Amino acid sequence: MAPVVTIPKKVSGGEELFVIQKREFEAFRRWRTEANDALAKVKRGREEYKHKKTITASSPRKFR
C-alpha cells in the first residue's frame, strides 16, 4: 500500500491535491495526447463529411 501524504491547505490554496508516481503521470500525459489527437481527427472528419468532401466506397478495391 502506498503511503498517504497530506498537503496543507495553505500550500494547495484550499484545493484537494494528490501525489502520483512519475511513470503513471507520464502514461496519463501520453493517453491525453493520443485522445486529443483522435478527437481532432474525428472533428475534422465530421467537418469534411458536412461539406461533402468525403467519398463512400463499397469495398477497398475501389481505391485502387
QUIFENCOR-V834550 format. One record per pair of residues at least 12 apart in sequence whose C-alpha atoms are under 10 Angstrom apart, sorted by the first residue. I is the first residue (numbers start at 1). J is the second residue. D is the distance in whole Angstrom. If there is no record, write none. Layout:
BEGIN
i->(I	I)
j->(J	J)
d->(D	D)
END
This chain:
BEGIN
i->(2	3	4	4	5	5	5	6	6	7)
j->(20	19	18	19	17	18	19	18	19	19)
d->(10	10	9	9	10	8	8	8	9	9)
END
